[in-house]
């Protein structure tokens, strides 16, 4: 059994990072070795997999996050099921890396967000950490967001620390955009450390496109592969203009959002307009894609370029694979260099899982993991709760 307190004496740590975002399509699991000092960590990515949720579990998560009322017993079972799924994803990543579980020093698990309301300082990520600790046999750091909220922050975004330590540049200002279910941006002024960094959620990422297609096709199409449907459609300019008047876009950073704002209700509105207007499915997809692109680009114009000099926009997350979405963002930000994260040697898909591996290391070392200018917290705080290692059994499933 690993004592988390002894990890501070090791020159490098083998950490599994686990993340599932607002899209709820599956679990990203990365195995990485992290060494180096606090202000200049060195990563060696050893393995990465994305493990899709089983259909029944994904449907339950979507229902709960969409506001469906469940009993306490049902929520407890869901928490355990997600924990088991995260544990299995960690083991799958270890198999992909050909690394035995007994070499793992630590697991950092973001869990699955089922509720986030920054205005009420409430957030909930499920995925029972003890189940993960039992599967892997290593200590688990989880529940990262609550400490920031207790310090007056919004609990999001938390990736900016990773962005600052890994992607800061001495001469070029950078904006790091991650397009998951929700899109967010971290701004890194040139030649700065943590000072001057700020971040916020720009609004929808993939969530509206994915959810619309799931409902419009009765589950036959889960996402717009490569943006092909959007590319074949025509944008409904009137509907687009109405969407862009959403009050969230007028809020100044720091700010964060989730499915509670851009989720079931917004998709229901889109489905209703789609049916009423008689648009093709390609047209509705094109409209939502343009809306997403303009919300990201508009946020950078309004809240980034007005206060910071940036030359590069580096894009990660599932949305970076949507060629139509990327094309529209690039067109709208034509004075900036827009490129996927791979252009600087990092995986677009693994980034957030790597970030929570790093945050787990920060927790074990007793170092703050939030950046107050990103979350709005009164102070920097150590994030997360530590669950001790449990002796694994069988295939990791209780």
GUNUMI-597501 format. One line per 8 residues: number of its first residue (from 1); for each residue x, y, z of N, C-alpha, C. Coordinates in pm, whole numbers, plus 50000, padded with zeros to 5 digits. Layout:
<recs>
NUM) X,Y,Z,X,Y,Z,X,Y,Z; ...
</recs>
This chain:
<recs>
1) 50084,49880,50000,50000,50000,50000,50087,50125,50000; 50057,50220,49913,50136,50341,49900,50089,50445,50001; 50184,50500,50075,50155,50611,50165,50177,50740,50086; 50071,50819,50062,50086,50941,49981,50195,51034,50032; 50222,51032,50164,50322,51124,50219,50462,51092,50170; 50489,50967,50132,50623,50929,50087,50649,50970,49942; 50546,51008,49869,50564,51040,49728,50647,51167,49707; 50648,51254,49806,50724,51378,49792,50875,51353,49782
9) 50920,51236,49825,51063,51205,49823,51109,51147,49690; 51017,51118,49599,51053,51056,49473,51086,51162,49367; 51191,51138,49285,51227,51237,49183,51125,51247,49070; 51050,51140,49047,50944,51143,48946,50829,51056,48993; 50711,51087,48944,50592,51011,48982,50523,50959,48857; 50480,50833,48863,50397,50777,48757,50252,50796,48798; 50180,50875,48720,50046,50917,48758,49948,50884,48647; 49831,50835,48685,49720,50817,48591,49626,50936,48607
17) 49601,51006,48497,49506,51116,48498,49376,51074,48431; 49263,51105,48494,49132,51061,48445,49039,51182,48432; 48970,51189,48318,48884,51304,48291,48767,51263,48204; 48649,51308,48237,48534,51300,48148,48464,51434,48153; 48441,51493,48037,48389,51628,48032,48239,51636,48013; 48193,51753,47976,48051,51781,47963,47985,51700,47852; 48064,51658,47753,48007,51578,47645,47958,51442,47692; 48019,51392,47800,47979,51262,47858,47988,51148,47758
25) 48084,51156,47667,48098,51048,47569,48188,50936,47617; 48270,50963,47715,48359,50859,47766,48464,50917,47857; 48560,50833,47894,48662,50869,47993,48798,50873,47924; 48867,50987,47935,49003,50999,47888,49096,50957,48002; 49187,50865,47972,49279,50814,48073,49421,50819,48018; 49508,50888,48089,49646,50902,48046,49738,50848,48155; 49847,50785,48113,49954,50745,48205,50073,50834,48173; 50122,50905,48273,50232,50997,48249,50332,50992,48363
33) 50454,51019,48329,50559,51034,48431,50588,51183,48442; 50577,51236,48563,50602,51378,48585,50722,51394,48677; 50817,51475,48630,50936,51505,48709,50960,51655,48702; 51070,51699,48759,51105,51840,48751,51048,51922,48864; 51090,52049,48873,51045,52135,48983,50902,52183,48964; 50848,52245,49066,50708,52287,49065,50679,52385,48952; 50774,52474,48922,50747,52576,48821,50786,52536,48680; 50840,52415,48664,50878,52368,48530,50867,52216,48522
41) 50745,52161,48537,50729,52016,48534,50762,51959,48396; 50811,51837,48398,50845,51766,48274,50753,51644,48263; 50687,51630,48147,50593,51522,48126,50650,51421,48027; 50630,51294,48058,50658,51188,47961,50532,51103,47951; 50457,51123,47842,50331,51050,47825,50361,50907,47785; 50308,50814,47864,50338,50673,47844,50225,50597,47777; 50104,50644,47793,49989,50576,47732,49865,50661,47744; 49774,50646,47648,49649,50721,47652,49540,50641,47582
49) 49422,50639,47644,49305,50577,47583,49182,50661,47616; 49082,50650,47531,48948,50701,47562,48856,50581,47567; 48791,50562,47680,48701,50448,47700,48557,50499,47699; 48478,50465,47598,48340,50514,47592,48257,50461,47709; 48164,50543,47756,48068,50494,47853,47977,50391,47788; 47935,50294,47864,47830,50205,47815,47701,50285,47800; 47620,50244,47702,47502,50323,47666,47411,50352,47785; 47387,50252,47866,47296,50268,47980,47350,50369,48079
57) 47480,50362,48107,47541,50455,48203,47542,50597,48146; 47574,50609,48020,47575,50742,47958,47435,50804,47960; 47334,50724,47932,47197,50775,47933,47158,50822,48073; 47198,50747,48175,47165,50786,48313,47235,50916,48350; 47360,50932,48308,47433,51055,48337,47368,51175,48268; 47328,51157,48144,47262,51265,48071,47130,51303,48136; 47056,51202,48182,46927,51229,48246,46946,51310,48375; 47041,51266,48458,47063,51334,48586,47115,51475,48564
65) 47211,51491,48474,47266,51624,48449,47164,51715,48382; 47065,51655,48316,46958,51733,48254,46847,51771,48350; 46858,51729,48477,46761,51770,48578,46661,51664,48618; 46674,51542,48564,46579,51438,48602,46597,51400,48748; 46488,51389,48820,46493,51358,48963,46516,51209,48982; 46614,51177,49065,46643,51038,49100,46646,51023,49251; 46622,50902,49300,46628,50876,49444,46773,50879,49492; 46789,50892,49623,46923,50890,49681,46993,50758,49649
73) 46917,50649,49652,46975,50519,49620,47024,50512,49476; 46946,50569,49384,46987,50570,49243,47114,50653,49223; 47122,50768,49291,47240,50852,49278,47363,50785,49337; 47343,50714,49447,47454,50639,49506,47505,50531,49409; 47412,50459,49349,47450,50355,49254,47522,50416,49132; 47475,50533,49089,47538,50599,48974,47680,50643,49009; 47697,50697,49129,47830,50738,49176,47926,50618,49174; 47879,50505,49222,47963,50385,49224,47991,50333,49083
81) 47891,50337,48997,47909,50288,48860,48012,50372,48785; 48008,50504,48805,48106,50591,48740,48245,50565,48799; 48254,50547,48930,48382,50513,48991,48441,50384,48933; 48356,50283,48916,48403,50157,48857,48449,50179,48713; 48374,50261,48638,48411,50289,48499,48545,50362,48492; 48566,50456,48583,48694,50528,48587,48808,50433,48623; 48783,50343,48717,48886,50245,48753,48923,50157,48636; 48824,50113,48561,48850,50029,48444,48923,50107,48335
89) 48891,50235,48321,48962,50318,48222,49108,50333,48261; 49136,50350,48390,49275,50359,48436,49351,50231,48402; 49287,50116,48424,49354,49989,48394,49375,49973,48244; 49280,50021,48163,49296,50014,48018,49414,50099,47972; 49431,50215,48032,49545,50301,47996,49677,50234,48035; 49677,50168,48150,49799,50098,48193,49831,49983,48099; 49729,49912,48053,49754,49805,47955,49809,49862,47825; 49755,49976,47782,49803,50038,47659,49948,50081,47672
97) 49988,50121,47793,50125,50163,47818,50217,50047,47854; 50157,49928,47870,50232,49809,47913,50302,49833,48047; 50226,49891,48139,50278,49922,48272,50191,49853,48376; 50250,49775,48466,50169,49710,48569,50117,49811,48669; 50002,49781,48728,49938,49874,48822,50026,49904,48943; 50111,49808,48981,50192,49832,49101,50303,49935,49078; 50317,49984,48955,50413,50091,48928,50349,50230,48940; 50219,50234,48957,50149,50362,48964,50165,50422,49103
105) 50208,50547,49107,50223,50617,49235,50095,50687,49279; 50017,50733,49181,49907,50822,49214,49807,50826,49100; 49682,50851,49132,49576,50873,49032,49513,51009,49058; 49494,51086,48954,49420,51212,48964,49292,51199,48885; 49177,51204,48952,49048,51183,48885,48960,51306,48898; 48927,51365,48783,48834,51478,48784,48693,51431,48817; 48658,51308,48778,48521,51261,48794,48432,51314,48682; 48304,51286,48695,48207,51328,48595,48115,51435,48653
113) 48119,51554,48596,48031,51661,48643,47887,51630,48607; 47801,51633,48706,47657,51619,48681,47582,51746,48719; 47650,51838,48787,47587,51966,48819,47695,52069,48843; 47676,52188,48787,47769,52299,48813,47692,52430,48799; 47681,52503,48907,47614,52633,48907,47705,52730,48980; 47783,52805,48902,47880,52896,48961,47813,53005,49043; 47692,53046,49004,47625,53155,49075,47588,53116,49217; 47572,52988,49241,47538,52939,49374,47656,52870,49441
121) 47773,52874,49376,47893,52807,49428,47865,52660,49458; 47800,52594,49364,47768,52453,49381,47819,52374,49262; 47879,52261,49290,47930,52174,49185,47931,52031,49237; 47918,51935,49146,47918,51795,49188,47979,51710,49077; 48092,51648,49112,48155,51550,49023,48145,51413,49089; 48082,51320,49020,48067,51186,49077,48172,51092,49019; 48184,50976,49082,48286,50878,49045,48364,50842,49169; 48305,50759,49255,48358,50729,49387,48507,50691,49381
129) 48590,50773,49449,48735,50756,49443,48781,50623,49504; 48710,50573,49605,48750,50446,49666,48743,50331,49566; 48649,50336,49474,48639,50231,49372,48760,50236,49279; 48806,50358,49249,48924,50373,49164,49048,50325,49239; 49058,50361,49367,49172,50318,49448,49177,50167,49460; 49060,50104,49464,49056,49957,49473,49095,49893,49341; 49059,49957,49230,49092,49901,49099,49240,49909,49070; 49302,50023,49102,49441,50046,49064,49537,50009,49176
137) 49494,50021,49301,49584,49994,49412,49677,50109,49441; 49632,50233,49412,49712,50352,49435,49625,50460,49496; 49683,50556,49566,49603,50666,49621,49542,50749,49510; 49427,50806,49538,49353,50883,49438,49325,51023,49492; 49355,51123,49411,49314,51260,49442,49193,51291,49356; 49088,51339,49418,48963,51365,49346,48895,51488,49407; 48775,51521,49356,48693,51629,49411,48771,51760,49413; 48824,51798,49298,48914,51912,49289,48845,52048,49302
145) 48718,52058,49270,48658,52190,49250,48606,52257,49377; 48574,52179,49478,48502,52235,49594,48588,52332,49676; 48718,52305,49688,48803,52393,49770,48809,52533,49710; 48815,52540,49578,48816,52671,49513,48684,52743,49539; 48574,52672,49532,48445,52735,49560,48436,52780,49706; 48493,52702,49797,48492,52742,49938,48571,52870,49960; 48666,52896,49870,48747,53018,49877,48685,53131,49795; 48559,53114,49754,48489,53219,49683,48499,53212,49532
153) 48561,53105,49480,48575,53091,49336,48460,53015,49274; 48466,53002,49143,48361,52931,49071,48392,52782,49055; 48509,52740,49101,48546,52599,49088,48589,52562,48947; 48598,52658,48859,48634,52635,48720,48675,52768,48659; 48759,52764,48555,48832,52645,48507,48956,52618,48592; 48996,52489,48596,49112,52448,48676,49233,52409,48592; 49216,52401,48462,49328,52365,48375,49432,52476,48360; 49400,52604,48389,49498,52711,48368,49634,52691,48434
161) 49641,52624,48549,49773,52601,48608,49859,52518,48514; 49802,52411,48461,49873,52327,48363,49913,52411,48242; 49820,52490,48191,49850,52575,48076,49967,52668,48105; 49964,52730,48221,50067,52828,48255,50205,52763,48267; 50211,52646,48329,50339,52582,48352,50396,52517,48226; 50308,52477,48133,50353,52401,48017,50363,52485,47891; 50273,52580,47872,50262,52647,47741,50300,52794,47741; 50341,52849,47853,50384,52989,47851,50504,53005,47758
169) 50515,53121,47696,50620,53145,47598,50686,53280,47627; 50818,53289,47617,50885,53414,47654,50853,53532,47561; 50813,53504,47436,50797,53612,47339,50658,53621,47277; 50579,53514,47286,50448,53513,47220,50335,53497,47321; 50238,53585,47311,50119,53569,47392,50032,53459,47333; 49977,53376,47419,49899,53261,47372,49763,53255,47440; 49665,53210,47364,49534,53176,47418,49514,53027,47396; 49494,52954,47503,49472,52809,47497,49323,52783,47503
177) 49265,52735,47394,49122,52708,47388,49100,52557,47393; 49020,52513,47487,48981,52372,47491,48833,52361,47456; 48803,52283,47352,48664,52266,47309,48620,52125,47345; 48569,52112,47467,48504,51988,47507,48354,52009,47491; 48276,51959,47586,48134,51988,47582,48111,52138,47595; 48179,52196,47694,48186,52341,47711,48324,52387,47666; 48334,52507,47608,48463,52559,47563,48517,52658,47666; 48649,52657,47684,48712,52751,47775,48842,52801,47716
185) 48890,52912,47768,49014,52971,47718,49101,53012,47837; 49232,52986,47824,49332,53035,47918,49422,53132,47843; 49444,53249,47901,49524,53352,47836,49659,53362,47905; 49766,53346,47826,49903,53347,47877,49979,53462,47813; 49989,53576,47880,50067,53686,47823,50213,53646,47805; 50279,53702,47706,50417,53667,47676,50509,53701,47793; 50603,53609,47819,50707,53635,47916,50664,53642,48060; 50548,53588,48091,50496,53595,48228,50484,53455,48287
193) 50487,53446,48419,50460,53320,48485,50311,53309,48512; 50274,53295,48638,50132,53290,48671,50069,53429,48673; 50152,53532,48684,50101,53668,48689,50042,53707,48554; 49927,53768,48560,49864,53814,48437,49779,53711,48367; 49782,53588,48414,49704,53480,48353,49558,53495,48394; 49469,53473,48299,49328,53464,48333,49261,53363,48241; 49145,53318,48280,49075,53213,48205,48927,53220,48234; 48848,53162,48143,48703,53158,48162,48641,53063,48060
201) 48520,53022,48087,48442,52944,47992,48381,53040,47890; 48401,53009,47761,48344,53096,47657,48198,53064,47628; 48154,52942,47661,48017,52900,47632,48015,52759,47578; 47926,52728,47485,47915,52591,47436,48038,52549,47356; 48072,52420,47369,48173,52359,47285,48103,52262,47191; 48118,52134,47219,48053,52031,47137,47912,51998,47183; 47874,52044,47302,47755,51990,47367,47628,52011,47285; 47609,52129,47228,47485,52155,47156,47477,52077,47026
209) 47587,52070,46953,47591,51994,46828,47563,51847,46856; 47632,51792,46955,47617,51650,46988,47475,51617,47033; 47423,51699,47125,47291,51671,47181,47181,51687,47076; 47194,51786,46992,47095,51803,46886,47093,51682,46795; 47209,51637,46752,47215,51523,46660,47164,51395,46725; 47196,51377,46853,47146,51258,46924,46994,51256,46925; 46932,51370,46952,46785,51375,46959,46723,51372,46820; 46782,51446,46726,46723,51456,46593,46730,51324,46516
217) 46827,51240,46549,46844,51112,46478,46806,50993,46565; 46743,51019,46680,46705,50912,46774,46825,50825,46811; 46939,50890,46830,47058,50821,46877,47145,50760,46769; 47104,50772,46642,47185,50709,46536,47315,50785,46510; 47312,50916,46533,47432,50999,46511,47463,51071,46642; 47586,51048,46694,47622,51104,46823,47701,51234,46812; 47761,51259,46698,47838,51382,46679,47859,51403,46529; 47904,51522,46492,47927,51557,46352,48072,51526,46317
225) 48097,51406,46266,48233,51362,46237,48300,51454,46136; 48413,51512,46177,48492,51603,46093,48414,51728,46051; 48296,51750,46106,48216,51866,46069,48152,51855,45932; 48133,51732,45884,48083,51714,45748,47938,51756,45732; 47854,51730,45833,47714,51772,45823,47704,51924,45819; 47779,51990,45906,47776,52136,45908,47826,52194,45776; 47927,52133,45719,47983,52182,45593,47882,52173,45480; 47788,52077,45490,47688,52057,45385,47562,52139,45409
233) 47557,52215,45520,47436,52289,45554,47449,52438,45530; 47337,52508,45548,47329,52653,45535,47288,52712,45669; 47362,52810,45714,47335,52871,45844,47205,52952,45839; 47120,52932,45939,47000,53013,45957,47042,53141,46030; 47061,53249,45957,47117,53371,46012,47028,53433,46120; 46898,53424,46105,46807,53482,46204,46818,53407,46337; 46819,53275,46328,46830,53195,46449,46967,53214,46514; 47071,53221,46432,47206,53245,46483,47213,53377,46558
241) 47157,53482,46501,47160,53613,46567,47088,53610,46701; 46978,53537,46707,46905,53526,46834,46987,53452,46938; 47052,53345,46897,47136,53268,46990,47250,53352,47046; 47308,53436,46962,47423,53516,47004,47385,53626,47103; 47255,53647,47124,47210,53744,47224,47198,53683,47363; 47241,53559,47378,47230,53493,47509,47302,53576,47616; 47242,53597,47731,47302,53683,47834,47438,53636,47884; 47469,53508,47873,47599,53462,47922,47714,53534,47853
249) 47696,53566,47725,47805,53628,47650,47830,53773,47691; 47738,53831,47768,47755,53967,47815,47815,53971,47955; 47829,53856,48019,47893,53851,48150,48045,53862,48133; 48107,53938,48221,48252,53953,48214,48320,53842,48295; 48439,53800,48252,48515,53700,48328,48557,53757,48464; 48584,53669,48562,48579,53522,48552,48436,53470,48549; 48415,53368,48470,48282,53308,48461,48297,53165,48413; 48199,53084,48448,48198,52944,48406,48054,52903,48383
257) 48036,52797,48305,47901,52753,48270,47900,52603,48250; 47784,52550,48214,47773,52406,48196,47643,52369,48127; 47604,52244,48142,47482,52194,48080,47357,52263,48136; 47368,52318,48256,47253,52385,48314,47212,52506,48230; 47309,52566,48159,47282,52681,48073,47274,52637,47926; 47375,52564,47881,47380,52519,47743,47364,52366,47742; 47242,52324,47758,47215,52181,47767,47077,52147,47717; 47002,52073,47798,46874,52018,47754,46775,52126,47708
265) 46766,52235,47785,46672,52340,47749,46706,52407,47618; 46834,52433,47598,46878,52498,47475,46856,52405,47355; 46883,52277,47374,46864,52180,47266,46716,52165,47234; 46630,52165,47336,46486,52156,47312,46438,52274,47228; 46493,52393,47258,46459,52512,47178,46503,52493,47033; 46623,52441,47015,46674,52419,46879,46590,52316,46804; 46553,52210,46872,46469,52108,46808,46335,52166,46768; 46279,52251,46854,46151,52313,46822,46160,52405,46701
273) 46266,52486,46696,46285,52576,46583,46313,52498,46455; 46388,52391,46468,46421,52306,46353,46292,52249,46292; 46206,52199,46380,46080,52143,46331,45988,52249,46273; 45983,52365,46338,45894,52471,46293,45939,52531,46160; 46070,52547,46144,46123,52612,46024,46140,52517,45906; 46136,52388,45933,46150,52291,45826,46290,52284,45768; 46391,52321,45848,46529,52314,45802,46574,52169,45789; 46673,52149,45703,46737,52018,45697,46823,52000,45822
281) 46854,51876,45854,46938,51851,45971,47076,51912,45951; 47122,51916,45825,47252,51978,45797,47248,52128,45827; 47134,52193,45800,47122,52337,45825,47125,52367,45975; 47052,52289,46052,47052,52310,46197,47191,52285,46255; 47260,52181,46205,47395,52152,46252,47490,52265,46214; 47476,52319,46093,47560,52431,46050,47535,52553,46139; 47410,52577,46176,47377,52692,46259,47438,52678,46398; 47426,52560,46458,47485,52537,46591,47637,52543,46586
289) 47695,52494,46478,47841,52497,46464,47890,52641,46452; 47818,52721,46372,47856,52862,46358,47837,52936,46490; 47731,52904,46559,47706,52965,46690,47821,52935,46786; 47863,52810,46788,47973,52770,46876,48102,52842,46838; 48132,52846,46708,48254,52912,46661,48253,53061,46694; 48140,53127,46670,48131,53271,46694,48134,53303,46843; 48080,53214,46926,48084,53239,47069,48227,53231,47121; 48306,53138,47065,48447,53126,47104,48526,53245,47052
297) 48515,53272,46923,48591,53381,46863,48549,53516,46921; 48419,53536,46940,48370,53661,46995,48421,53685,47137; 48430,53578,47216,48482,53590,47353,48628,53631,47351; 48703,53577,47256,48844,53614,47246,48857,53760,47203; 48775,53804,47108,48777,53944,47065,48740,54038,47181; 48632,54005,47252,48576,54097,47351,48650,54095,47483; 48690,53977,47530,48742,53966,47666,48890,53930,47674; 48953,53899,47560,49096,53865,47561,49177,53973,47491
305) 49148,53998,47364,49231,54091,47289,49219,54236,47336; 49113,54268,47408,49098,54404,47460,49188,54430,47581; 49239,54323,47642,49321,54342,47763,49458,54275,47755; 49482,54191,47656,49609,54119,47647,49650,54101,47502; 49780,54108,47479,49834,54087,47344,49857,53938,47323; 49784,53880,47229,49805,53738,47196,49829,53726,47046; 49917,53632,47012,49948,53605,46872,49901,53469,46826; 49889,53376,46922,49857,53237,46888,49735,53190,46965
313) 49651,53109,46898,49541,53039,46963,49565,52890,46941; 49590,52817,47050,49616,52674,47043,49491,52600,47091; 49439,52511,47007,49309,52449,47032,49326,52302,47066; 49255,52258,47169,49255,52117,47210,49113,52072,47232; 49097,51943,47271,48965,51887,47295,48904,51829,47170; 48791,51762,47188,48726,51696,47075,48689,51789,46963; 48656,51915,46995,48619,52011,46892,48730,52044,46796; 48856,52018,46836,48968,52046,46746,48968,51955,46625
321) 48891,51844,46630,48882,51751,46517,48768,51787,46421; 48685,51883,46461,48574,51926,46376,48627,52031,46279; 48650,51991,46155,48716,52079,46060,48634,52203,46028; 48503,52189,46024,48419,52306,45996,48424,52405,46110; 48418,52357,46232,48428,52443,46349,48563,52515,46352; 48670,52441,46328,48804,52500,46327,48817,52604,46215; 48760,52574,46099,48767,52667,45986,48699,52799,46020; 48583,52791,46083,48509,52913,46116,48581,52994,46225
329) 48638,52927,46324,48713,52999,46427,48833,53069,46363; 48902,52999,46275,49019,53056,46207,48980,53177,46123; 48866,53167,46053,48820,53280,45972,48786,53401,46057; 48724,53377,46172,48684,53488,46259,48803,53552,46330; 48909,53474,46351,49030,53525,46417,49143,53534,46315; 49116,53603,46205,49208,53600,46092,49339,53674,46116; 49349,53751,46225,49473,53819,46256,49560,53739,46353; 49513,53621,46393,49586,53536,46487,49621,53403,46420
337) 49723,53337,46472,49756,53202,46429,49672,53104,46509; 49588,53028,46443,49502,52928,46509,49551,52790,46468; 49584,52706,46566,49641,52574,46536,49604,52475,46645; 49598,52346,46613,49573,52245,46716,49694,52232,46809; 49671,52178,46926,49776,52165,47028,49892,52079,46979; 49865,51990,46885,49972,51905,46832,50085,51988,46770; 50055,52112,46731,50158,52196,46670,50271,52231,46767; 50244,52215,46898,50349,52238,46998,50384,52110,47073
345) 50348,51995,47014,50395,51868,47066,50312,51802,47174; 50185,51844,47191,50099,51782,47292,49972,51730,47226; 49917,51624,47284,49794,51565,47233,49674,51651,47270; 49593,51686,47170,49470,51761,47195,49374,51682,47283; 49372,51551,47265,49276,51467,47337,49319,51440,47481; 49450,51432,47504,49500,51393,47636,49521,51511,47730; 49508,51632,47680,49548,51749,47758,49482,51758,47895; 49349,51747,47901,49283,51768,48030,49311,51654,48127
353) 49326,51532,48078,49364,51422,48166,49504,51447,48222; 49595,51498,48139,49729,51535,48187,49721,51644,48292; 49631,51738,48271,49617,51849,48366,49577,51798,48504; 49488,51700,48509,49446,51650,48640,49548,51554,48701; 49634,51497,48619,49749,51425,48674,49842,51524,48744; 49866,51639,48679,49950,51742,48740,49886,51797,48868; 49756,51825,48865,49690,51878,48983,49696,51780,49099; 49692,51649,49068,49706,51549,49175,49844,51559,49239
361) 49948,51578,49156,50082,51595,49212,50089,51719,49299; 50028,51828,49255,50030,51951,49334,49964,51929,49470; 49855,51854,49472,49786,51826,49598,49876,51748,49693; 49941,51644,49643,50027,51561,49727,50142,51642,49785; 50191,51740,49707,50301,51824,49754,50253,51943,49836; 50122,51954,49857,50069,52063,49937,50075,52198,49870; 50070,52197,49736,50078,52322,49661,49941,52359,49602; 49917,52487,49592,49788,52534,49539,49771,52492,49394
369) 49648,52459,49357,49620,52415,49221,49532,52509,49143; 49473,52607,49210,49386,52701,49139,49463,52829,49107; 49413,52904,49009,49464,53038,48980,49349,53134,49001; 49354,53215,49109,49239,53300,49144,49192,53392,49034; 49282,53440,48947,49238,53527,48838,49158,53451,48733; 49164,53317,48739,49084,53235,48648,48950,53198,48708; 48949,53168,48838,48827,53117,48901,48752,53222,48981; 48819,53332,49015,48756,53433,49098,48770,53408,49247
377) 48851,53310,49286,48869,53280,49428,48944,53392,49498; 48922,53403,49629,48988,53506,49709,49137,53476,49726; 49175,53348,49716,49313,53310,49741,49345,53179,49671; 49473,53151,49661,49516,53022,49609,49495,52917,49717; 49450,52798,49677,49423,52692,49773,49468,52557,49718; 49500,52466,49809,49528,52328,49771,49395,52262,49736; 49392,52191,49625,49268,52133,49575,49262,51983,49602; 49141,51933,49613,49120,51789,49610,49122,51720,49746
385) 49067,51598,49744,49068,51509,49859,49148,51385,49824; 49223,51334,49920,49309,51218,49896,49246,51093,49955; 49227,50993,49871,49178,50862,49915,49295,50764,49916; 49325,50701,50029,49440,50610,50034,49423,50492,49939; 49536,50431,49906,49533,50312,49820,49459,50198,49889; 49391,50118,49810,49328,49996,49857,49389,49879,49781; 49393,49764,49843,49447,49647,49776,49354,49606,49662; 49405,49604,49540,49317,49570,49427,49278,49424,49428
393) 49166,49394,49367,49124,49254,49357,49073,49227,49217; 49091,49107,49170,49037,49063,49041,49076,49157,48929; 48976,49196,48851,49001,49288,48739,48976,49431,48780; 48963,49456,48910,48940,49591,48958,48793,49623,48978; 48704,49531,48946,48561,49556,48965,48512,49488,49091; 48451,49564,49184,48398,49503,49307,48295,49396,49274
</recs>
